Amino acid sequence: MPFYFGKMLKINEEMLQLTKDMVAVSSVNTTKGEKDIGVFIEDYLRSIPYFKEHPNQVIVQTLKNDQLERRNVFALLLGEKDKNSKTIIFHGHTDTVGVEDYGALAGYAFDCDGLAEQLKEIELPEEVKKDLESGEYLFGRGACDMKSGDAVFMVLLKELSEHVSDLSGNILLSLNPVEENLHTGIIEGIEVIEKLKKEYDLDYVLAINNDYTCPMYPGDKHHYIYTGVGGKLLPCFYIQGRETHVGQCFEGYDPTTVMAELIKELNLNPEYSDSYEGEYALPPTLLKSKDLKGWYNVQTAKEALVYFNYFVLNADVRDITKKLVSAGDKAVRRASADLNIKYKGYCEKSGKDFQQIKNSWSVMSYEDLYQLVKNQDESIDKILAEETVKLQEAGVDKREIPVSYIRILLAMANIYHPVVVLYYATPYCPHNTLEKNDEALEKLEKILKVVEEENNIEYRMDGFFPSLSDSSYLSLDDSMESIATLKQNFPQMQQLYPLPLELIKKLNIKAVNFGVYGKDAHKSTERLQVPYSFGVLPELIMKTTEVFLNVC
């Protein structure tokens, strides 16, 4: 494949222009623009002579029951040099986050050149100003995360298609929407990936994601390659207390106090950080907390809800569940102890007799509560399924729909005392990484050394991409026993967040992230470093393609 490298300058220019054109198509997550960017990509691919001759190898998959008509776009390039089933997947996401953070400049967020001119007129942090003045950075929503990565793949695929007779092996391009929240695109796309595998007898030897990479600390000069991706759980705690009038405030059990103790125990606590082979995940992070009172009155809250982001590198869901139930136990014990300390202090001041308030709390997993009812009433599955349909049609947040299930189960189990129930909710992202003895690691290390020497840069290869990624859905490291625990504690998972977990486990596609290079993704100063992203990165991708398709 050496034909490619002599055309680097032309390809750089095309990648840059294509990125600007794609940024100009607003594709903010959950807007109609997610459909628009899919149409743009399809039109680009169908304009390539190879795909004009092979139109059936551009596949558009509209997402199921999607009101926005968002679509996955695939393109399969079949090498013609010889019979070689080895296939590399180029994949990336096409949606972006919103532009509210741009403030008065929101109208320029999708205009890379116009935004750069506007930024020259305002006060910027010193590093941002320096990058802007260097002329090496492209600003705009999606310029870094990750339309530039998509553009690199699209232009490389076009270039390869012009020399398909020299190509041994195959390339499958997979560009997917809905990455920025529920990952629905890649999840449904797994069906197409499996179908193409069977139809064309493909052997998926590697999947390369081009999601953005960035400095990991001030002054960091490394470029990063990730040989896997961390997973994510969303543990939620439903808390049922006992309401009371504010005039008898010590007679109730306040769920928000337990919620506060759970936040204190879990939020940003490194004791709960998962680890693997010397790498550590970020600790649990609070995402939402609230009581569930619907209006004002002088009654204390009866219910509360709190949930956290929980990154996973290697831990078994069974072990995580035990730790989280234990965290709930700690929270109720501390809340009860604090309640008695305050009540005793009030009694001493007011001259009243103090009597210890009993700790009446219990803590359980959703599985424990469900089985308690299931053992008594087989109709519970039908009841929950019907409740799911009703709440989905009403537009209730998927993370909060299980609250209704828990209320039903507690009532059927005659549990009216204060209780904390742990459950998992959407989204769930599996974790995966290459094992230390995987021959793919040795190949990657050799490739990186060559690229480092040729470009005078330094790579660092880590096991886990530090953000959430669609790569989660290409391979699954969890045991099926771990997955079983997840399903049992993820209420109505098949209705609320159906995942082809068994298929992902079966495909087991090795997934790495190379990534364009930039800074400040999801911020108004989001920017792409052009020389690396459209110069060195394409070279790295092509060398990797050569090695893994065995055409050196």
C-alpha positions as CSV (number, residue, x, y, z in Angstrom):
1,M,0.0,0.0,0.0
2,P,2.9,2.5,-0.4
3,F,0.9,4.2,-3.2
4,Y,-0.9,6.1,-0.4
5,F,1.9,8.1,1.1
6,G,2.9,10.0,-1.9
7,K,-0.5,11.7,-1.9
8,M,-0.5,12.9,1.7
9,L,-0.7,16.6,1.1
10,K,-3.7,16.3,-1.2
11,I,-5.4,14.0,1.3
12,N,-4.6,16.4,4.2
13,E,-6.4,19.2,2.4
14,E,-9.4,17.1,1.6
15,M,-9.6,15.9,5.2
16,L,-9.5,19.5,6.4
17,Q,-12.2,20.7,4.0
18,L,-14.4,17.7,4.7
19,T,-14.2,18.3,8.4
20,K,-15.3,21.9,7.9
21,D,-18.2,20.8,5.7
22,M,-19.3,18.2,8.3
23,V,-19.0,20.6,11.2
24,A,-21.3,22.9,9.1
25,V,-24.0,20.2,9.3
26,S,-25.3,20.7,12.9
27,S,-25.8,17.2,14.3
28,V,-26.5,17.9,18.0
29,N,-27.6,14.8,19.8
30,T,-31.4,14.3,19.9
31,T,-32.0,16.8,17.0
32,K,-33.0,16.2,13.4
33,G,-29.4,17.2,12.5
34,E,-28.4,13.6,13.4
35,K,-30.3,12.4,10.4
36,D,-28.8,15.2,8.3
37,I,-25.2,14.3,8.9
38,G,-26.1,10.7,8.0
39,V,-27.5,11.8,4.7
40,F,-24.4,14.0,4.1
41,I,-22.1,11.0,4.7
42,E,-24.2,8.7,2.5
43,D,-24.0,11.2,-0.3
44,Y,-20.2,11.5,0.0
45,L,-19.8,7.8,-0.1
46,R,-22.1,7.2,-3.0
47,S,-20.2,9.9,-5.0
48,I,-17.0,7.7,-4.8
49,P,-16.6,5.8,-8.1
50,Y,-16.1,2.4,-6.4
51,F,-19.4,2.7,-4.6
52,K,-21.1,3.9,-7.7
53,E,-20.1,0.5,-9.2
54,H,-21.0,-1.3,-6.0
55,P,-24.0,0.6,-4.6
56,N,-25.1,-2.3,-2.4
57,Q,-21.9,-2.0,-0.4
58,V,-23.1,1.3,1.1
59,I,-25.6,0.2,3.7
60,V,-28.0,2.6,5.5
61,Q,-29.7,1.4,8.6
62,T,-32.4,3.6,10.0
63,L,-32.7,3.2,13.8
64,K,-35.8,1.3,15.0
65,N,-38.8,3.3,16.1
66,D,-36.7,6.5,15.9
67,Q,-38.8,9.6,15.4
68,L,-35.8,11.6,14.2
69,E,-35.0,8.9,11.5
70,R,-31.4,8.8,12.5
71,R,-29.3,6.3,10.7
72,N,-26.1,4.3,10.7
73,V,-24.1,4.5,7.5
74,F,-21.8,1.6,6.5
75,A,-19.5,1.2,3.5
76,L,-17.7,-2.0,2.7
77,L,-14.6,-2.0,0.6
78,L,-13.6,-5.4,-0.6
79,G,-9.9,-5.8,-1.6
80,E,-9.3,-7.3,-5.0
81,K,-5.6,-8.3,-4.9
82,D,-6.3,-11.8,-3.6
83,K,-8.8,-13.7,-1.5
84,N,-8.3,-12.4,2.0
85,S,-11.2,-12.4,4.6
86,K,-9.3,-10.2,7.1
87,T,-11.2,-7.0,7.7
88,I,-10.6,-3.8,9.6
89,I,-13.4,-1.7,10.9
90,F,-13.1,2.1,10.8
91,H,-15.8,3.4,13.1
92,G,-16.8,6.7,14.7
93,H,-19.8,8.7,15.9
94,T,-21.5,11.5,14.0
95,D,-23.4,13.4,16.7
96,T,-22.2,16.2,18.9
97,V,-23.1,17.8,22.2
98,G,-25.0,21.1,22.1
99,V,-23.7,24.7,21.7
100,E,-25.2,26.4,24.7
101,D,-21.7,26.9,26.1
102,Y,-20.8,29.2,23.2
103,G,-23.1,31.9,24.5
104,A,-23.2,34.9,22.1
105,L,-21.0,32.9,19.7
106,A,-23.4,30.0,19.3
107,G,-24.3,31.2,15.8
108,Y,-20.7,30.6,14.8
109,A,-20.2,27.2,16.5
110,F,-20.7,25.3,13.2
111,D,-18.6,27.7,11.1
112,C,-15.0,26.9,11.7
113,D,-13.5,29.8,9.8
114,G,-16.1,32.3,11.0
115,L,-15.7,31.2,14.6
116,A,-11.9,31.6,14.4
117,E,-12.4,35.3,13.3
118,Q,-14.8,35.9,16.1
119,L,-12.5,34.4,18.7
120,K,-9.8,36.9,17.7
121,E,-12.0,39.7,19.0
122,I,-12.7,38.3,22.6
123,E,-10.6,37.6,25.7
124,L,-9.4,34.1,25.8
125,P,-7.3,31.9,28.2
126,E,-3.7,32.2,27.3
127,E,-3.3,28.7,26.0
128,V,-6.4,29.0,23.8
129,K,-5.2,32.3,22.5
130,K,-1.8,30.8,21.7
131,D,-3.3,27.9,19.8
132,L,-5.6,30.2,17.9
133,E,-2.7,32.4,16.8
134,S,-0.6,29.4,15.8
135,G,-2.9,28.6,12.9
136,E,-2.5,24.9,13.7
137,Y,-5.9,24.5,15.3
138,L,-9.4,24.2,13.9
139,F,-12.2,25.5,16.2
140,G,-15.9,24.5,16.1
141,R,-18.4,22.2,17.6
142,G,-17.5,18.7,16.5
143,A,-14.2,19.7,15.0
144,C,-12.4,17.6,17.6
145,D,-15.2,15.3,18.9
146,M,-15.3,13.8,16.3
147,K,-16.1,14.8,12.8
148,S,-12.5,15.2,12.0
149,G,-12.0,11.5,12.9
150,D,-14.8,10.6,10.6
151,A,-13.4,12.7,7.8
152,V,-10.0,11.0,8.1
153,F,-11.7,7.6,7.7
154,M,-13.9,8.7,4.8
155,V,-11.0,10.2,2.8
156,L,-8.8,7.2,3.5
157,L,-11.6,4.9,2.3
158,K,-11.9,7.0,-0.8
159,E,-8.2,6.8,-1.5
160,L,-8.1,3.1,-0.9
161,S,-11.0,2.5,-3.2
162,E,-9.1,4.1,-6.0
163,H,-6.4,1.4,-5.7
164,V,-8.7,-1.5,-4.7
165,S,-6.9,-3.9,-7.0
166,D,-3.8,-3.4,-4.8
167,L,-5.7,-4.0,-1.6
168,S,-5.6,-7.4,0.1
169,G,-8.3,-7.7,2.8
170,N,-11.3,-5.4,3.4
171,I,-12.3,-2.2,5.2
172,L,-15.7,-1.7,6.8
173,L,-16.6,1.9,7.6
174,S,-19.2,2.3,10.3
175,L,-20.4,5.8,11.2
176,N,-23.1,6.0,13.9
177,P,-25.3,8.5,15.7
178,V,-26.5,8.8,19.3
179,E,-23.0,8.2,20.9
180,E,-23.3,11.2,23.2
181,N,-25.9,9.7,25.4
182,L,-27.4,6.2,24.7
183,H,-25.1,4.7,22.1
184,T,-28.1,3.4,20.2
185,G,-26.4,3.7,16.8
186,I,-23.6,1.3,17.4
187,I,-25.8,-1.0,19.5
188,E,-28.2,-1.5,16.6
189,G,-25.4,-1.5,14.1
190,I,-24.0,-4.7,15.6
191,E,-26.7,-6.5,13.7
192,V,-25.4,-5.2,10.4
193,I,-21.8,-5.9,11.4
194,E,-22.8,-9.5,12.0
195,K,-24.8,-9.8,8.9
196,L,-22.0,-8.5,6.7
197,K,-19.6,-11.0,8.4
198,K,-21.8,-13.8,7.3
199,E,-22.7,-12.5,3.9
200,Y,-19.1,-11.8,2.8
201,D,-17.2,-14.2,5.0
202,L,-15.4,-11.4,6.9
203,D,-12.9,-12.0,9.6
204,Y,-12.8,-8.8,11.8
205,V,-9.2,-8.6,13.0
206,L,-9.3,-5.1,14.4
207,A,-11.7,-2.1,14.9
208,I,-10.1,1.3,15.0
209,N,-12.0,4.2,16.6
210,N,-10.9,7.8,15.8
211,D,-12.5,9.4,18.8
212,Y,-10.5,12.4,20.0
213,T,-7.4,12.2,22.2
214,C,-6.0,15.0,24.2
215,P,-3.3,16.0,26.7
216,M,-4.0,14.3,30.1
217,Y,-2.3,16.9,32.2
218,P,-0.8,20.4,31.8
219,G,2.4,20.2,29.7
220,D,1.6,16.6,28.5
221,K,3.5,16.1,25.2
222,H,2.4,12.5,24.6
223,H,0.1,11.2,21.9
224,Y,-2.1,8.4,23.2
225,I,-3.2,5.1,21.8
226,Y,-5.8,3.1,23.7
227,T,-6.1,-0.6,23.5
228,G,-9.5,-0.8,25.1
229,V,-12.2,1.2,26.7
230,G,-13.6,1.5,30.2
231,G,-17.1,0.5,31.0
232,K,-19.9,2.4,32.8
233,L,-22.6,1.5,35.2
234,L,-25.3,3.9,36.4
235,P,-26.1,2.7,39.9
236,C,-29.3,4.3,41.3
237,F,-30.6,4.4,44.8
238,Y,-34.3,4.7,45.5
239,I,-34.9,5.7,49.1
240,Q,-38.2,5.3,50.8
241,G,-38.3,7.1,54.2
242,R,-41.3,8.0,56.4
243,E,-42.9,11.4,56.0
244,T,-43.9,13.6,58.9
245,H,-45.3,17.0,59.6
246,V,-42.6,19.6,60.3
247,G,-44.2,20.1,63.7
248,Q,-43.1,16.6,64.6
249,C,-39.9,16.6,62.5
250,F,-38.1,14.0,64.7
251,E,-40.9,11.4,64.2
252,G,-40.1,10.8,60.5
253,Y,-37.2,9.2,58.6
254,D,-35.8,11.7,56.1
255,P,-34.8,10.0,52.8
256,T,-32.8,13.1,51.8
257,T,-30.5,12.7,54.8
258,V,-29.7,9.1,53.6
259,M,-29.2,10.5,50.1
260,A,-26.7,13.0,51.4
261,E,-24.8,10.3,53.2
262,L,-24.7,8.2,50.1
263,I,-23.3,11.2,48.2
264,K,-20.7,11.7,50.9
265,E,-19.8,8.0,50.8
266,L,-19.6,7.5,47.0
267,N,-19.1,10.8,45.2
268,L,-15.4,11.2,44.0
269,N,-14.3,8.6,46.6
270,P,-11.2,6.9,45.2
271,E,-11.8,3.9,47.5
272,Y,-14.4,2.9,44.9
273,S,-12.2,3.4,41.9
274,D,-11.7,0.3,39.8
275,S,-8.3,-0.7,38.6
276,Y,-6.6,-3.0,36.2
277,E,-2.9,-3.6,35.5
278,G,-1.8,-0.3,37.2
279,E,-4.5,1.9,35.6
280,Y,-7.2,3.4,37.7
281,A,-10.7,4.5,36.7
282,L,-12.1,7.8,37.9
283,P,-14.2,7.4,41.1
284,P,-18.0,7.4,41.2
285,T,-19.4,10.8,40.3
286,L,-22.8,12.2,41.3
287,L,-25.1,12.8,38.3
288,K,-28.4,13.5,40.0
289,S,-30.0,13.8,43.4
290,K,-33.5,14.9,44.4
291,D,-36.5,14.2,46.6
292,L,-39.6,13.0,44.9
293,K,-42.2,15.4,46.3
294,G,-44.3,16.7,43.5
295,W,-45.4,20.0,45.2
296,Y,-44.9,22.2,48.3
297,N,-46.4,21.4,51.6
298,V,-45.2,21.3,55.2
299,Q,-44.8,17.5,55.1
300,T,-41.2,16.1,54.9
301,A,-40.3,14.1,51.8
302,K,-41.2,10.4,51.7
303,E,-38.9,9.4,48.8
304,A,-35.6,10.4,47.2
305,L,-33.5,9.3,44.3
306,V,-29.8,9.6,43.6
307,Y,-27.6,8.1,40.9
308,F,-23.9,8.1,40.0
309,N,-21.6,7.5,37.1
310,Y,-19.5,4.5,37.9
311,F,-16.5,3.6,35.6
312,V,-15.5,0.0,35.4
313,L,-12.2,-1.4,34.1
314,N,-12.3,-5.0,35.3
315,A,-14.5,-5.5,38.3
316,D,-17.3,-8.1,38.3
317,V,-20.8,-6.6,38.6
318,R,-21.4,-9.1,41.4
319,D,-18.6,-7.5,43.5
320,I,-19.7,-4.0,42.6
321,T,-23.3,-4.7,43.6
322,K,-22.1,-6.0,47.0
323,K,-20.0,-2.8,47.5
324,L,-22.8,-0.5,46.6
325,V,-25.3,-2.3,48.9
326,S,-22.7,-2.0,51.6
327,A,-22.4,1.8,50.9
328,G,-26.2,2.0,51.4
329,D,-25.8,0.2,54.8
330,K,-23.2,2.8,55.8
331,A,-25.4,5.6,54.7
332,V,-28.4,4.6,56.7
333,R,-26.3,3.8,59.8
334,R,-24.7,7.3,59.6
335,A,-28.0,9.0,59.0
336,S,-29.6,7.2,62.0
337,A,-26.7,8.1,64.2
338,D,-26.8,11.7,63.1
339,L,-30.6,11.9,63.7
340,N,-30.2,10.7,67.3
341,I,-27.3,13.1,68.0
342,K,-29.4,16.0,66.8
343,Y,-32.6,14.8,68.6
344,K,-30.6,14.4,71.8
345,G,-29.2,17.8,71.5
346,Y,-32.7,19.3,70.9
347,C,-34.1,17.4,74.0
348,E,-31.3,18.7,76.2
349,K,-31.9,22.3,75.1
350,S,-35.7,22.1,75.4
351,G,-35.8,20.0,78.6
352,K,-37.6,17.1,77.1
353,D,-36.9,13.4,77.8
354,F,-34.7,11.8,75.1
355,Q,-35.5,8.3,73.8
356,Q,-33.3,6.7,71.2
357,I,-34.9,6.7,67.7
358,K,-34.7,3.2,66.3
359,N,-32.8,2.5,63.1
360,S,-35.7,1.0,61.1
361,W,-33.9,1.1,57.7
362,S,-33.2,-1.9,55.5
363,V,-31.1,-2.0,52.3
364,M,-31.5,-4.4,49.4
365,S,-30.8,-4.8,45.7
366,Y,-33.5,-4.7,43.1
367,E,-33.0,-8.4,42.5
368,D,-33.7,-9.1,46.2
369,L,-36.9,-7.1,46.1
370,Y,-38.1,-8.6,42.8
371,Q,-37.5,-12.2,43.9
372,L,-39.4,-11.5,47.1
373,V,-42.5,-10.6,45.1
374,K,-41.9,-13.1,42.3
375,N,-42.0,-16.0,44.7
376,Q,-45.4,-14.9,45.9
377,D,-47.0,-13.7,42.6
378,E,-46.1,-14.9,39.2
379,S,-48.1,-12.1,37.5
380,I,-45.5,-9.5,38.5
381,D,-43.7,-9.8,35.1
382,K,-46.8,-8.9,33.2
383,I,-47.6,-6.0,35.6
384,L,-44.1,-4.5,35.1
385,A,-44.1,-5.0,31.4
386,E,-47.4,-3.1,31.1
387,E,-46.1,-0.4,33.4
388,T,-43.1,0.0,31.2
389,V,-45.1,0.6,28.1
390,K,-47.3,3.1,29.8
391,L,-44.4,5.1,31.2
392,Q,-42.4,5.0,28.0
393,E,-45.4,6.4,26.1
394,A,-45.7,9.1,28.7
395,G,-42.1,10.1,28.1
396,V,-40.8,9.4,31.6
397,D,-37.0,9.5,31.9
398,K,-35.6,6.0,31.5
399,R,-33.5,6.3,34.6
400,E,-36.6,7.1,36.7
401,I,-39.1,4.6,35.2
402,P,-37.8,1.9,37.7
403,V,-39.0,4.0,40.6
404,S,-42.5,3.1,39.6
405,Y,-41.6,-0.6,39.6
406,I,-40.1,-0.4,43.0
407,R,-43.2,1.3,44.4
408,I,-45.3,-1.5,43.0
409,L,-43.0,-4.2,44.4
410,L,-42.7,-2.7,47.8
411,A,-46.5,-2.5,48.0
412,M,-46.9,-6.1,46.9
413,A,-44.3,-7.2,49.4
414,N,-46.0,-5.2,52.2
415,I,-42.8,-3.2,52.9
416,Y,-43.7,0.2,54.3
417,H,-40.8,0.8,56.6
418,P,-37.8,2.9,55.4
419,V,-35.8,1.1,52.7
420,V,-33.0,1.7,50.2
421,V,-33.2,-0.2,46.9
422,L,-30.2,-0.3,44.6
423,Y,-30.8,-0.7,40.8
424,Y,-28.9,-0.1,37.6
425,A,-30.2,2.1,34.7
426,T,-29.4,3.1,31.2
427,P,-26.9,3.5,29.8
428,Y,-24.7,0.6,30.4
429,C,-21.3,0.4,28.6
430,P,-19.3,-2.8,28.7
431,H,-15.5,-2.7,29.3
432,N,-12.9,-4.3,27.2
433,T,-9.1,-4.2,26.5
434,L,-6.4,-6.3,24.9
435,E,-4.8,-8.8,27.2
436,K,-1.1,-8.4,27.9
437,N,-0.3,-11.6,26.0
438,D,-2.3,-10.6,22.9
439,E,-0.2,-10.6,19.8
440,A,-2.0,-7.5,18.6
441,L,-0.2,-5.5,21.3
442,E,3.2,-6.5,19.9
443,K,2.1,-5.5,16.4
444,L,0.9,-2.1,17.7
445,E,4.1,-1.5,19.6
446,K,6.2,-2.0,16.5
447,I,4.0,0.2,14.4
448,L,4.2,3.0,17.0
449,K,8.0,2.9,17.2
450,V,8.2,3.4,13.4
451,V,5.7,6.3,13.4
452,E,7.5,7.9,16.5
453,E,10.9,7.8,14.7
454,E,9.5,9.1,11.4
455,N,7.6,12.0,13.0
456,N,9.7,12.8,16.2
457,I,6.8,12.3,18.5
458,E,6.2,10.1,21.6
459,Y,3.3,7.7,22.0
460,R,1.9,6.3,25.2
461,M,-0.2,3.2,24.9
462,D,-2.8,2.8,27.7
463,G,-5.4,0.1,28.2
464,F,-8.5,2.2,28.5
465,F,-9.8,5.2,26.6
466,P,-10.6,7.6,29.4
467,S,-14.1,8.6,28.2
468,L,-17.1,6.7,27.1
469,S,-17.0,5.2,23.7
470,D,-18.9,3.2,21.1
471,S,-16.0,0.7,21.2
472,S,-17.6,-0.7,24.3
473,Y,-20.1,-2.5,22.2
474,L,-17.7,-4.4,20.0
475,S,-16.2,-6.6,22.6
476,L,-17.2,-7.8,26.1
477,D,-14.8,-8.8,28.8
478,D,-17.3,-9.4,31.5
479,S,-18.2,-13.0,32.4
480,M,-21.7,-14.1,31.7
481,E,-22.2,-14.5,35.4
482,S,-21.3,-10.9,35.9
483,I,-23.7,-9.9,33.1
484,A,-26.4,-12.0,34.7
485,T,-26.2,-10.0,37.9
486,L,-26.4,-6.8,35.9
487,K,-29.6,-8.0,34.1
488,Q,-31.2,-9.1,37.4
489,N,-30.6,-5.6,38.9
490,F,-31.4,-3.6,35.8
491,P,-35.2,-3.4,35.9
492,Q,-36.9,-4.3,32.6
493,M,-33.6,-4.1,30.8
494,Q,-34.9,-5.8,27.7
495,Q,-37.6,-3.1,27.3
496,L,-35.6,-0.1,28.5
497,Y,-32.1,-0.8,27.1
498,P,-32.0,-3.9,25.0
499,L,-28.4,-4.9,24.3
500,P,-27.2,-7.8,22.2
501,L,-24.7,-8.8,24.9
502,E,-24.4,-12.4,23.8
503,L,-23.7,-11.3,20.2
504,I,-21.1,-8.8,21.3
505,K,-19.5,-11.5,23.4
506,K,-19.6,-13.8,20.4
507,L,-18.1,-11.3,17.9
508,N,-15.4,-10.2,20.4
509,I,-13.8,-7.7,18.0
510,K,-10.5,-6.3,19.2
511,A,-11.2,-2.5,19.5
512,V,-8.5,0.2,19.8
513,N,-8.7,4.0,19.7
514,F,-6.1,6.0,17.8
515,G,-7.9,9.3,17.6
516,V,-7.4,12.8,16.2
517,Y,-5.7,15.1,18.6
518,G,-7.2,18.2,20.1
519,K,-8.3,20.1,23.3
520,D,-11.4,21.1,25.2
521,A,-13.9,18.7,23.8
522,H,-17.4,19.6,25.0
523,K,-16.3,23.2,25.7
524,S,-16.7,26.3,23.7
525,T,-13.0,26.3,23.0
526,E,-13.1,22.8,21.4
527,R,-10.3,22.6,18.8
528,L,-8.4,20.2,16.6
529,Q,-4.7,20.1,16.1
530,V,-4.5,19.8,12.4
531,P,-0.9,18.8,11.6
532,Y,-1.1,15.6,13.7
533,S,-4.7,14.8,13.0
534,F,-4.5,15.1,9.2
535,G,-0.8,14.2,8.8
536,V,0.6,11.7,11.3
537,L,-2.7,10.0,12.2
538,P,-3.6,8.9,8.6
539,E,-0.1,7.4,8.3
540,L,-0.5,5.5,11.6
541,I,-3.9,4.2,10.4
542,M,-2.5,3.0,7.1
543,K,0.5,1.3,8.6
544,T,-1.8,-0.5,11.0
545,T,-4.0,-1.5,8.2
546,E,-1.0,-2.9,6.3
547,V,0.2,-4.9,9.3
548,F,-3.2,-6.3,10.4
549,L,-4.3,-7.2,6.9
550,N,-0.8,-8.8,6.3
551,V,0.0,-7.0,3.1
552,C,3.4,-5.7,4.1
